[in-house]
Amino acid sequence: MRRDSYALFSPTRIGTLTLPNRLVRSATWDPSILKQRSMTDEVVQVYQRVAEGGVGTIVTGDFSVLPEDFLDHAERSFSYDDVRISGYSRLPEVVHRTAPGCRILSQLSAEYPGVGPSDIPSPFTTDSIRTLSSEDIRRIVECFVEVISCIRHEGFDGVQLHAAHGGMLSRFLSPYSNRRDDHYGGSVGNRVRIIREIVAAARERVGDWPILIKINGTDYLEGGIDAGSLPALAAEVERCGVDAIEVSGGMWECLVRSEAELGFRPVPAPESHTRIARPDQQSYFLPLVQRLNLRVPIILVGGNRDVERLEEIVRQGKVALISLCRPLISEPDLPRRWLEGRGSSGTDCISCNSCLYDMYTDLEAGQPGVARCVYKHDRARVKTAQRWLSQWVSQNVVGNR
């Protein structure tokens, strides 16, 4: 039976943007954006299939706003051409043409090796971290503002700041990785300052054009963001003027902890838990979101697997939108199937994370690394993928300096 009356499939708004339903394709790692900086036909087809599948909003893989030599040439002026992705405008073109109501947002990050708000040891490298100066931070803010302004002219419907999972912005927000004693560290207001400066300056250029953000609800690290500190952090982020907040979790440093400590299997991508077949294991960031009291829409990501449960979550009123990643790798047409009442209320995705193995091995072979469901399309490789996932931490930990 069709589910037309479900709140999950009703229109909603984020700022000035009207969305056809409450389902979001969460940012999915896309090496063609972050590494190759070029849109291939195969990548564009991935976005087309997701748009055809009935999702209301698509968030791209993250786009780093910093040029490769950014901190080596402080005197050089920055231009969007320094980071432009070849063919990037093809994504909104194909999404809007395929599904005119579907919206597409560009996720923006500030990935840059060997730098951060503080020099905090990593279990995955012996290298020191260069502590960013106030001038470095000012220039990072300028890069975000320039790219936000230019992305609007590429045809996107908005942007999402990637401040989760231990990336640059995430490390500013977390007291675990931000040990600064200047006006960018210490209090929650100071740790959020870089977000506030980005949004305020961008608003002068783009007005009320949608700016969203993705943050950690927990770092899974002692001294990091956790359930107790999240409400104050989220409220401070909201005051920056963002239009919606997506709540995720995990920093890669947490992967050296045991499964007993973490409560989930420590494999690459700590935000993407495996072994979540039971209903009580799904939507695993919901308890964090339920602690929040915000005016802007909250987007729930992480283990969302059953349409009936998700409908109940949305009707409870705390969560405005539901975000999906791995299920749409497995079933790009999942939203349409759910709406039309075809098949089960769940998804074909078994949350095995074998798709990560495929992307990593593609990159090592010099291929674009398009996300594919290994379980459905190459099941013979699943055992190899699971062995790789289980060994990844031990093979990549080099110890703290």
LODO-428884 format. One record per residue (C-alpha): residue number from 0; x, y, z. Coordinates in steps of 0.02 Angstrom, whole numbers, always signed. Example, Ala and Ser with C-alpha at 12.3 -4.5 7.8 and 13.67 -1.06 7.14 Angstrom:
<sites>
<site num="0" east="+615" north="-225" up="+390"/>
<site num="1" east="+684" north="-53" up="+357"/>
</sites>
This chain:
<sites>
<site num="0" east="+0" north="+0" up="+0"/>
<site num="1" east="+64" north="+173" up="-45"/>
<site num="2" east="+125" north="+288" up="+93"/>
<site num="3" east="+71" north="+456" up="+21"/>
<site num="4" east="-2" north="+510" up="+190"/>
<site num="5" east="+162" north="+483" up="+283"/>
<site num="6" east="+246" north="+636" up="+357"/>
<site num="7" east="+409" north="+565" up="+288"/>
<site num="8" east="+347" north="+600" up="+111"/>
<site num="9" east="+273" north="+771" up="+146"/>
<site num="10" east="+356" north="+934" up="+90"/>
<site num="11" east="+457" north="+1036" up="+213"/>
<site num="12" east="+572" north="+1186" up="+216"/>
<site num="13" east="+752" north="+1224" up="+260"/>
<site num="14" east="+770" north="+1412" up="+268"/>
<site num="15" east="+709" north="+1480" up="+100"/>
<site num="16" east="+717" north="+1308" up="+18"/>
<site num="17" east="+563" north="+1199" up="-8"/>
<site num="18" east="+600" north="+1012" up="-9"/>
<site num="19" east="+481" north="+884" up="-86"/>
<site num="20" east="+501" north="+758" up="+58"/>
<site num="21" east="+598" north="+725" up="+218"/>
<site num="22" east="+726" north="+602" up="+147"/>
<site num="23" east="+905" north="+661" up="+119"/>
<site num="24" east="+1049" north="+574" up="+30"/>
<site num="25" east="+1184" north="+609" up="+158"/>
<site num="26" east="+1357" north="+660" up="+95"/>
<site num="27" east="+1438" north="+501" up="+29"/>
<site num="28" east="+1626" north="+493" up="+11"/>
<site num="29" east="+1664" north="+541" up="-169"/>
<site num="30" east="+1848" north="+534" up="-220"/>
<site num="31" east="+1804" north="+612" up="-387"/>
<site num="32" east="+1769" north="+773" up="-290"/>
<site num="33" east="+1900" north="+764" up="-152"/>
<site num="34" east="+2042" north="+680" up="-249"/>
<site num="35" east="+2021" north="+685" up="-438"/>
<site num="36" east="+1930" north="+854" up="-438"/>
<site num="37" east="+1836" north="+805" up="-595"/>
<site num="38" east="+1661" north="+738" up="-631"/>
<site num="39" east="+1661" north="+583" up="-740"/>
<site num="40" east="+1507" north="+517" up="-831"/>
<site num="41" east="+1501" north="+371" up="-708"/>
<site num="42" east="+1495" north="+489" up="-558"/>
<site num="43" east="+1361" north="+599" up="-636"/>
<site num="44" east="+1256" north="+442" up="-669"/>
<site num="45" east="+1266" north="+399" up="-483"/>
<site num="46" east="+1185" north="+566" up="-440"/>
<site num="47" east="+1058" north="+543" up="-578"/>
<site num="48" east="+1005" north="+372" up="-513"/>
<site num="49" east="+984" north="+440" up="-336"/>
<site num="50" east="+878" north="+585" up="-400"/>
<site num="51" east="+771" north="+464" up="-502"/>
<site num="52" east="+749" north="+359" up="-346"/>
<site num="53" east="+640" north="+489" up="-261"/>
<site num="54" east="+751" north="+563" up="-125"/>
<site num="55" east="+706" north="+744" up="-86"/>
<site num="56" east="+880" north="+814" up="-58"/>
<site num="57" east="+1055" north="+760" up="-107"/>
<site num="58" east="+1215" north="+815" up="-19"/>
<site num="59" east="+1374" north="+790" up="-120"/>
<site num="60" east="+1535" north="+715" up="-56"/>
<site num="61" east="+1643" north="+845" up="+29"/>
<site num="62" east="+1731" north="+979" up="-74"/>
<site num="63" east="+1887" north="+1049" up="+10"/>
<site num="64" east="+1895" north="+1238" up="-8"/>
<site num="65" east="+2084" north="+1245" up="+21"/>
<site num="66" east="+2209" north="+1238" up="-123"/>
<site num="67" east="+2346" north="+1106" up="-107"/>
<site num="68" east="+2482" north="+1236" up="-73"/>
<site num="69" east="+2371" north="+1351" up="+29"/>
<site num="70" east="+2482" north="+1369" up="+183"/>
<site num="71" east="+2645" north="+1370" up="+85"/>
<site num="72" east="+2605" north="+1535" up="+0"/>
<site num="73" east="+2526" north="+1651" up="+126"/>
<site num="74" east="+2558" north="+1801" up="+16"/>
<site num="75" east="+2462" north="+1731" up="-132"/>
<site num="76" east="+2282" north="+1787" up="-160"/>
<site num="77" east="+2151" north="+1650" up="-167"/>
<site num="78" east="+2030" north="+1621" up="-311"/>
<site num="79" east="+1891" north="+1494" up="-340"/>
<site num="80" east="+1990" north="+1436" up="-492"/>
<site num="81" east="+2120" north="+1367" up="-371"/>
<site num="82" east="+1998" north="+1234" up="-312"/>
<site num="83" east="+1869" north="+1224" up="-451"/>
<site num="84" east="+1808" north="+1048" up="-491"/>
<site num="85" east="+1797" north="+1012" up="-676"/>
<site num="86" east="+1617" north="+980" up="-726"/>
<site num="87" east="+1547" north="+1011" up="-551"/>
<site num="88" east="+1397" north="+1106" up="-620"/>
<site num="89" east="+1345" north="+944" up="-708"/>
<site num="90" east="+1281" north="+879" up="-541"/>
<site num="91" east="+1143" north="+1009" up="-512"/>
<site num="92" east="+1104" north="+1007" up="-698"/>
<site num="93" east="+1070" north="+820" up="-702"/>
<site num="94" east="+980" north="+817" up="-534"/>
<site num="95" east="+863" north="+961" up="-578"/>
<site num="96" east="+830" north="+892" up="-751"/>
<site num="97" east="+797" north="+715" up="-688"/>
<site num="98" east="+690" north="+764" up="-538"/>
<site num="99" east="+639" north="+948" up="-545"/>
<site num="100" east="+586" north="+953" up="-362"/>
<site num="101" east="+744" north="+870" up="-296"/>
<site num="102" east="+872" north="+986" up="-212"/>
<site num="103" east="+1060" north="+965" up="-213"/>
<site num="104" east="+1182" north="+1041" up="-87"/>
<site num="105" east="+1371" north="+1049" up="-99"/>
<site num="106" east="+1461" north="+990" up="+58"/>
<site num="107" east="+1613" north="+1098" up="+95"/>
<site num="108" east="+1762" north="+1049" up="+202"/>
<site num="109" east="+1936" north="+1117" up="+237"/>
<site num="110" east="+2041" north="+960" up="+221"/>
<site num="111" east="+2228" north="+996" up="+227"/>
<site num="112" east="+2362" north="+875" up="+287"/>
<site num="113" east="+2468" north="+907" up="+440"/>
<site num="114" east="+2376" north="+1058" up="+513"/>
<site num="115" east="+2243" north="+1088" up="+644"/>
<site num="116" east="+2185" north="+1200" up="+785"/>
<site num="117" east="+2307" north="+1113" up="+905"/>
<site num="118" east="+2450" north="+989" up="+894"/>
<site num="119" east="+2362" north="+833" up="+959"/>
<site num="120" east="+2448" north="+665" up="+929"/>
<site num="121" east="+2362" north="+545" up="+809"/>
<site num="122" east="+2375" north="+355" up="+822"/>
<site num="123" east="+2386" north="+349" up="+632"/>
<site num="124" east="+2542" north="+455" up="+605"/>
<site num="125" east="+2703" north="+505" up="+691"/>
<site num="126" east="+2700" north="+676" up="+607"/>
<site num="127" east="+2677" north="+834" up="+708"/>
<site num="128" east="+2524" north="+940" up="+676"/>
<site num="129" east="+2557" north="+1121" up="+630"/>
<site num="130" east="+2450" north="+1232" up="+741"/>
<site num="131" east="+2355" north="+1358" up="+638"/>
<site num="132" east="+2388" north="+1542" up="+673"/>
<site num="133" east="+2250" north="+1672" up="+685"/>
<site num="134" east="+2304" north="+1731" up="+512"/>
<site num="135" east="+2290" north="+1554" up="+443"/>
<site num="136" east="+2114" north="+1542" up="+513"/>
<site num="137" east="+2067" north="+1709" up="+437"/>
<site num="138" east="+2122" north="+1647" up="+267"/>
<site num="139" east="+2027" north="+1483" up="+289"/>
<site num="140" east="+1869" north="+1583" up="+325"/>
<site num="141" east="+1899" north="+1685" up="+167"/>
<site num="142" east="+1916" north="+1525" up="+65"/>
<site num="143" east="+1750" north="+1459" up="+130"/>
<site num="144" east="+1663" north="+1623" up="+91"/>
<site num="145" east="+1733" north="+1632" up="-86"/>
<site num="146" east="+1683" north="+1452" up="-125"/>
<site num="147" east="+1509" north="+1471" up="-49"/>
<site num="148" east="+1480" north="+1623" up="-158"/>
<site num="149" east="+1542" north="+1536" up="-316"/>
<site num="150" east="+1453" north="+1371" up="-282"/>
<site num="151" east="+1289" north="+1466" up="-290"/>
<site num="152" east="+1328" north="+1511" up="-471"/>
<site num="153" east="+1365" north="+1328" up="-511"/>
<site num="154" east="+1178" north="+1294" up="-491"/>
<site num="155" east="+1174" north="+1212" up="-319"/>
<site num="156" east="+1028" north="+1243" up="-201"/>
<site num="157" east="+1137" north="+1273" up="-48"/>
<site num="158" east="+1291" north="+1212" up="+46"/>
<site num="159" east="+1327" north="+1107" up="+198"/>
<site num="160" east="+1480" north="+1143" up="+306"/>
<site num="161" east="+1565" north="+979" up="+351"/>
<site num="162" east="+1608" north="+998" up="+536"/>
<site num="163" east="+1599" north="+815" up="+585"/>
<site num="164" east="+1707" north="+657" up="+586"/>
<site num="165" east="+1871" north="+739" up="+634"/>
<site num="166" east="+1893" north="+853" up="+484"/>
<site num="167" east="+1965" north="+1028" up="+505"/>
<site num="168" east="+1805" north="+1114" up="+562"/>
<site num="169" east="+1761" north="+966" up="+672"/>
<site num="170" east="+1928" north="+981" up="+760"/>
<site num="171" east="+1891" north="+1163" up="+803"/>
<site num="172" east="+1724" north="+1116" up="+880"/>
<site num="173" east="+1790" north="+973" up="+987"/>
<site num="174" east="+1875" north="+1006" up="+1155"/>
<site num="175" east="+1974" north="+846" up="+1124"/>
<site num="176" east="+2065" north="+917" up="+973"/>
<site num="177" east="+2052" north="+1103" up="+1010"/>
<site num="178" east="+2167" north="+1147" up="+1157"/>
<site num="179" east="+2196" north="+1328" up="+1105"/>
<site num="180" east="+2204" north="+1468" up="+1233"/>
<site num="181" east="+2160" north="+1609" up="+1114"/>
<site num="182" east="+1989" north="+1669" up="+1052"/>
<site num="183" east="+1969" north="+1511" up="+945"/>
<site num="184" east="+1982" north="+1390" up="+1092"/>
<site num="185" east="+1924" north="+1356" up="+1268"/>
<site num="186" east="+1740" north="+1399" up="+1287"/>
<site num="187" east="+1608" north="+1326" up="+1171"/>
<site num="188" east="+1580" north="+1501" up="+1101"/>
<site num="189" east="+1764" north="+1517" up="+1056"/>
<site num="190" east="+1773" north="+1343" up="+979"/>
<site num="191" east="+1623" north="+1385" up="+869"/>
<site num="192" east="+1698" north="+1554" up="+819"/>
<site num="193" east="+1765" north="+1492" up="+652"/>
<site num="194" east="+1590" north="+1433" up="+603"/>
<site num="195" east="+1515" north="+1599" up="+658"/>
<site num="196" east="+1642" north="+1696" up="+554"/>
<site num="197" east="+1614" north="+1588" up="+399"/>
<site num="198" east="+1425" north="+1603" up="+406"/>
<site num="199" east="+1423" north="+1790" up="+446"/>
<site num="200" east="+1541" north="+1833" up="+304"/>
<site num="201" east="+1452" north="+1716" up="+183"/>
<site num="202" east="+1284" north="+1796" up="+223"/>
<site num="203" east="+1353" north="+1962" up="+162"/>
<site num="204" east="+1384" north="+1879" up="-7"/>
<site num="205" east="+1237" north="+1759" up="-27"/>
<site num="206" east="+1102" north="+1828" up="+89"/>
<site num="207" east="+977" north="+1696" up="+146"/>
<site num="208" east="+1037" north="+1563" up="+24"/>
<site num="209" east="+1037" north="+1399" up="+124"/>
<site num="210" east="+1190" north="+1359" up="+230"/>
<site num="211" east="+1178" north="+1197" up="+329"/>
<site num="212" east="+1304" north="+1111" up="+442"/>
<site num="213" east="+1349" north="+933" up="+494"/>
<site num="214" east="+1421" north="+912" up="+668"/>
<site num="215" east="+1471" north="+772" up="+785"/>
<site num="216" east="+1351" north="+730" up="+924"/>
<site num="217" east="+1490" north="+624" up="+1000"/>
<site num="218" east="+1674" north="+600" up="+960"/>
<site num="219" east="+1681" north="+433" up="+1054"/>
<site num="220" east="+1836" north="+504" up="+1139"/>
<site num="221" east="+1869" north="+551" up="+1320"/>
<site num="222" east="+1871" north="+740" up="+1330"/>
<site num="223" east="+1780" north="+760" up="+1164"/>
<site num="224" east="+1603" north="+806" up="+1115"/>
<site num="225" east="+1479" north="+692" up="+1202"/>
<site num="226" east="+1296" north="+680" up="+1248"/>
<site num="227" east="+1319" north="+798" up="+1394"/>
<site num="228" east="+1407" north="+937" up="+1298"/>
<site num="229" east="+1310" north="+921" up="+1134"/>
<site num="230" east="+1158" north="+1029" up="+1180"/>
<site num="231" east="+1265" north="+1182" up="+1221"/>
<site num="232" east="+1370" north="+1155" up="+1064"/>
<site num="233" east="+1219" north="+1134" up="+950"/>
<site num="234" east="+1136" north="+1289" up="+1023"/>
<site num="235" east="+1294" north="+1391" up="+993"/>
<site num="236" east="+1306" north="+1326" up="+814"/>
<site num="237" east="+1123" north="+1370" up="+785"/>
<site num="238" east="+1159" north="+1549" up="+842"/>
<site num="239" east="+1287" north="+1561" up="+701"/>
<site num="240" east="+1140" north="+1575" up="+580"/>
<site num="241" east="+1141" north="+1404" up="+495"/>
<site num="242" east="+979" north="+1341" up="+419"/>
<site num="243" east="+985" north="+1159" up="+478"/>
<site num="244" east="+1098" north="+1044" up="+580"/>
<site num="245" east="+1137" north="+863" up="+537"/>
<site num="246" east="+1199" north="+764" up="+687"/>
<site num="247" east="+1325" north="+624" up="+660"/>
<site num="248" east="+1472" north="+560" up="+763"/>
<site num="249" east="+1646" north="+489" up="+776"/>
<site num="250" east="+1827" north="+539" up="+751"/>
<site num="251" east="+1950" north="+417" up="+674"/>
<site num="252" east="+2058" north="+422" up="+832"/>
<site num="253" east="+1920" north="+328" up="+922"/>
<site num="254" east="+1950" north="+173" up="+815"/>
<site num="255" east="+2096" north="+119" up="+924"/>
<site num="256" east="+1969" north="+87" up="+1063"/>
<site num="257" east="+1893" north="-86" up="+1080"/>
<site num="258" east="+1719" north="-137" up="+1025"/>
<site num="259" east="+1672" north="-158" up="+1209"/>
<site num="260" east="+1724" north="+22" up="+1245"/>
<site num="261" east="+1643" north="+97" up="+1090"/>
<site num="262" east="+1485" north="-6" up="+1082"/>
<site num="263" east="+1515" north="-38" up="+896"/>
<site num="264" east="+1643" north="-126" up="+787"/>
<site num="265" east="+1797" north="-14" up="+757"/>
<site num="266" east="+1814" north="-14" up="+568"/>
<site num="267" east="+1851" north="+131" up="+448"/>
<site num="268" east="+1716" north="+267" up="+454"/>
<site num="269" east="+1667" north="+269" up="+639"/>
<site num="270" east="+1506" north="+359" up="+592"/>
<site num="271" east="+1449" north="+206" up="+492"/>
<site num="272" east="+1413" north="+67" up="+616"/>
<site num="273" east="+1401" north="-114" up="+561"/>
<site num="274" east="+1296" north="-251" up="+642"/>
<site num="275" east="+1136" north="-149" up="+655"/>
<site num="276" east="+1007" north="-277" up="+600"/>
<site num="277" east="+893" north="-260" up="+752"/>
<site num="278" east="+775" north="-110" up="+766"/>
<site num="279" east="+855" north="-56" up="+931"/>
<site num="280" east="+1026" north="-47" up="+844"/>
<site num="281" east="+963" north="+68" up="+707"/>
<site num="282" east="+951" north="+260" up="+705"/>
<site num="283" east="+1094" north="+254" up="+830"/>
<site num="284" east="+1117" north="+444" up="+844"/>
<site num="285" east="+934" north="+471" up="+890"/>
<site num="286" east="+966" north="+474" up="+1080"/>
<site num="287" east="+1087" north="+619" up="+1051"/>
<site num="288" east="+963" north="+715" up="+944"/>
<site num="289" east="+825" north="+691" up="+1073"/>
<site num="290" east="+926" north="+796" up="+1195"/>
<site num="291" east="+920" north="+948" up="+1081"/>
<site num="292" east="+799" north="+1093" up="+1084"/>
<site num="293" east="+830" north="+1193" up="+926"/>
<site num="294" east="+727" north="+1305" up="+814"/>
<site num="295" east="+812" north="+1253" up="+651"/>
<site num="296" east="+774" north="+1083" up="+572"/>
<site num="297" east="+874" north="+935" up="+637"/>
<site num="298" east="+930" north="+802" up="+514"/>
<site num="299" east="+955" north="+627" up="+584"/>
<site num="300" east="+1088" north="+517" up="+503"/>
<site num="301" east="+1160" north="+349" up="+555"/>
<site num="302" east="+1081" north="+178" up="+535"/>
<site num="303" east="+911" north="+234" up="+471"/>
<site num="304" east="+843" north="+73" up="+398"/>
<site num="305" east="+654" north="+49" up="+418"/>
<site num="306" east="+522" north="+165" up="+346"/>
<site num="307" east="+393" north="+129" up="+482"/>
<site num="308" east="+516" north="+171" up="+620"/>
<site num="309" east="+574" north="+327" up="+527"/>
<site num="310" east="+396" north="+386" up="+504"/>
<site num="311" east="+370" north="+369" up="+692"/>
<site num="312" east="+530" north="+469" up="+725"/>
<site num="313" east="+476" north="+611" up="+611"/>
<site num="314" east="+300" north="+616" up="+684"/>
<site num="315" east="+373" north="+636" up="+858"/>
<site num="316" east="+427" north="+808" up="+801"/>
<site num="317" east="+608" north="+819" up="+860"/>
<site num="318" east="+682" north="+763" up="+692"/>
<site num="319" east="+632" north="+856" up="+534"/>
<site num="320" east="+728" north="+755" up="+404"/>
<site num="321" east="+803" north="+581" up="+388"/>
<site num="322" east="+973" north="+558" up="+307"/>
<site num="323" east="+1031" north="+400" up="+219"/>
<site num="324" east="+1200" north="+350" up="+148"/>
<site num="325" east="+1236" north="+164" up="+129"/>
<site num="326" east="+1054" north="+114" up="+93"/>
<site num="327" east="+1056" north="+227" up="-61"/>
<site num="328" east="+1217" north="+146" up="-120"/>
<site num="329" east="+1127" north="-21" up="-111"/>
<site num="330" east="+957" north="+42" up="-172"/>
<site num="331" east="+959" north="+212" up="-259"/>
<site num="332" east="+770" north="+195" up="-284"/>
<site num="333" east="+734" north="+157" up="-101"/>
<site num="334" east="+630" north="+316" up="-67"/>
<site num="335" east="+517" north="+281" up="-216"/>
<site num="336" east="+499" north="+98" up="-168"/>
<site num="337" east="+451" north="+146" up="+9"/>
<site num="338" east="+327" north="+276" up="-53"/>
<site num="339" east="+245" north="+153" up="-173"/>
<site num="340" east="+236" north="+18" up="-40"/>
<site num="341" east="+339" north="-108" up="-137"/>
<site num="342" east="+436" north="-243" up="-46"/>
<site num="343" east="+484" north="-238" up="+138"/>
<site num="344" east="+485" north="-87" up="+253"/>
<site num="345" east="+673" north="-109" up="+271"/>
<site num="346" east="+817" north="-93" up="+149"/>
<site num="347" east="+928" north="-214" up="+55"/>
<site num="348" east="+1081" north="-134" up="+139"/>
<site num="349" east="+1154" north="-251" up="+271"/>
<site num="350" east="+1271" north="-115" up="+341"/>
<site num="351" east="+1427" north="-220" up="+308"/>
<site num="352" east="+1536" north="-72" up="+250"/>
<site num="353" east="+1609" north="-178" up="+109"/>
<site num="354" east="+1576" north="-29" up="-5"/>
<site num="355" east="+1720" north="+59" up="+85"/>
<site num="356" east="+1840" north="-79" up="+34"/>
<site num="357" east="+1788" north="-60" up="-147"/>
<site num="358" east="+1819" north="+128" up="-144"/>
<site num="359" east="+1989" north="+111" up="-62"/>
<site num="360" east="+2049" north="-23" up="-182"/>
<site num="361" east="+1985" north="+78" up="-331"/>
<site num="362" east="+2087" north="+227" up="-272"/>
<site num="363" east="+2243" north="+120" up="-251"/>
<site num="364" east="+2219" north="+63" up="-430"/>
<site num="365" east="+2202" north="+243" up="-491"/>
<site num="366" east="+2014" north="+228" up="-522"/>
<site num="367" east="+1885" north="+361" up="-473"/>
<site num="368" east="+1819" north="+256" up="-328"/>
<site num="369" east="+1631" north="+263" up="-358"/>
<site num="370" east="+1529" north="+191" up="-214"/>
<site num="371" east="+1455" north="+20" up="-257"/>
<site num="372" east="+1365" north="-112" up="-154"/>
<site num="373" east="+1487" north="-258" up="-149"/>
<site num="374" east="+1361" north="-371" up="-62"/>
<site num="375" east="+1235" north="-357" up="-204"/>
<site num="376" east="+1349" north="-346" up="-355"/>
<site num="377" east="+1507" north="-444" up="-312"/>
<site num="378" east="+1467" north="-553" up="-162"/>
<site num="379" east="+1624" north="-657" up="-186"/>
<site num="380" east="+1724" north="-505" up="-128"/>
<site num="381" east="+1628" north="-482" up="+36"/>
<site num="382" east="+1739" north="-600" up="+137"/>
<site num="383" east="+1894" north="-510" up="+72"/>
<site num="384" east="+1815" north="-342" up="+113"/>
<site num="385" east="+1768" north="-395" up="+289"/>
<site num="386" east="+1942" north="-462" up="+323"/>
<site num="387" east="+2015" north="-295" up="+263"/>
<site num="388" east="+1896" north="-197" up="+374"/>
<site num="389" east="+1941" north="-301" up="+527"/>
<site num="390" east="+2127" north="-278" up="+498"/>
<site num="391" east="+2125" north="-96" up="+449"/>
<site num="392" east="+2155" north="-21" up="+621"/>
<site num="393" east="+2298" north="-136" up="+671"/>
<site num="394" east="+2382" north="-111" up="+502"/>
<site num="395" east="+2369" north="+79" up="+507"/>
<site num="396" east="+2405" north="+122" up="+688"/>
<site num="397" east="+2584" north="+184" up="+706"/>
<site num="398" east="+2572" north="+240" up="+887"/>
<site num="399" east="+2574" north="+411" up="+968"/>
<site num="400" east="+2734" north="+513" up="+962"/>
</sites>
